[in-house]
Amino acid sequence: MNMTETYRRRIRIEGGMDELRGQRLHVYDVETGEVITNIMSISIFLNAREESIADVVYCEIDDNGKYKQEAGKPIAETKRLVNPEIAVTAFEGLKRAEDEE
């Protein structure tokens, strides 16, 4: 699945135990469970008194399923999503390691 300008659903950001590097994290559509594959970066803003947001930067995809490019660089767009789900499994392993010290 690819993110587009019309995407409005929630996302789930998930990583395995102790996998905090970007290439080890996966982003899923909450409703369908499908992996979203064209994401370049995500900035997450957690707010205790208001809705949390995720600013998702994604690459546009052409009709052939390839990244659209301009001057040899992928064309990136930003989509703001409200209340993303964040799986904490990667952080649980770090917390256990800190508690054991």
C-alpha positions as CSV (number, residue, x, y, z in Angstrom):
1,M,0.0,0.0,0.0
2,N,1.2,3.5,-0.7
3,M,0.3,6.8,1.0
4,T,-1.2,9.5,-1.2
5,E,-2.5,13.0,-0.7
6,T,-6.0,11.6,-0.1
7,Y,-4.9,9.3,2.8
8,R,-7.0,10.0,5.9
9,R,-6.8,6.9,8.1
10,R,-4.7,6.2,11.2
11,I,-1.3,4.6,11.0
12,R,0.5,2.2,13.4
13,I,4.3,2.5,13.8
14,E,5.8,-0.8,15.0
15,G,9.2,-2.3,15.5
16,G,10.5,-5.5,17.1
17,M,12.4,-5.8,20.3
18,D,15.3,-3.4,20.5
19,E,14.8,-2.3,16.8
20,L,14.9,1.4,16.9
21,R,16.6,2.1,13.6
22,G,14.4,3.4,10.8
23,Q,14.8,0.5,8.4
24,R,13.6,-1.8,11.2
25,L,10.4,0.1,11.8
26,H,7.2,-0.6,9.9
27,V,4.2,1.6,9.3
28,Y,0.8,0.0,8.9
29,D,-2.7,1.2,8.0
30,V,-4.7,0.6,11.2
31,E,-7.9,-0.3,9.3
32,T,-6.5,-2.8,6.8
33,G,-3.2,-3.9,8.5
34,E,-1.3,-3.3,5.2
35,V,2.2,-2.1,5.3
36,I,2.7,1.5,3.8
37,T,5.8,1.3,1.8
38,N,6.5,4.8,0.4
39,I,7.3,6.6,3.7
40,M,10.6,8.5,4.0
41,S,10.2,9.9,7.5
42,I,7.8,10.5,10.4
43,S,7.9,13.3,13.0
44,I,5.7,12.5,16.0
45,F,4.3,15.1,18.3
46,L,2.8,13.6,21.5
47,N,0.6,16.0,23.5
48,A,-1.0,15.1,26.8
49,R,-3.9,17.5,26.6
50,E,-4.6,17.5,22.9
51,E,-4.5,15.1,19.9
52,S,-1.2,13.7,19.1
53,I,-0.1,14.1,15.5
54,A,2.3,12.5,13.0
55,D,3.8,14.5,10.1
56,V,4.5,11.8,7.5
57,V,6.8,12.5,4.6
58,Y,6.2,10.2,1.7
59,C,7.3,9.8,-1.9
60,E,4.8,10.2,-4.7
61,I,4.4,7.0,-6.9
62,D,3.9,7.0,-10.6
63,D,1.5,4.8,-12.7
64,N,4.3,2.2,-13.0
65,G,4.8,1.9,-9.2
66,K,8.1,3.8,-9.2
67,Y,9.0,7.0,-7.3
68,K,8.2,10.2,-9.2
69,Q,11.4,12.2,-9.6
70,E,12.3,15.8,-10.3
71,A,15.9,16.6,-11.1
72,G,16.9,13.0,-10.1
73,K,15.4,13.3,-6.6
74,P,12.2,11.7,-5.3
75,I,9.2,14.1,-5.1
76,A,8.2,14.2,-1.4
77,E,5.0,15.4,0.2
78,T,4.0,15.8,3.8
79,K,0.7,14.5,5.3
80,R,-0.4,15.3,8.9
81,L,-2.3,12.5,10.6
82,V,-4.0,12.6,13.9
83,N,-3.6,10.1,16.8
84,P,-1.1,7.6,15.3
85,E,-0.7,4.3,17.1
86,I,2.9,3.7,18.3
87,A,3.9,0.1,19.3
88,V,6.2,0.3,22.3
89,T,7.9,-3.2,22.0
90,A,11.2,-1.6,20.9
91,F,11.2,0.7,23.9
92,E,10.2,-2.1,26.4
93,G,13.5,-3.9,25.8
94,L,15.5,-0.7,26.5
95,K,13.5,-0.1,29.7
96,R,14.2,-3.6,30.9
97,A,17.9,-3.2,30.2
98,E,18.0,0.1,32.1
99,D,16.1,-1.4,35.1
100,E,18.6,-4.3,35.3
101,E,21.6,-1.9,35.6
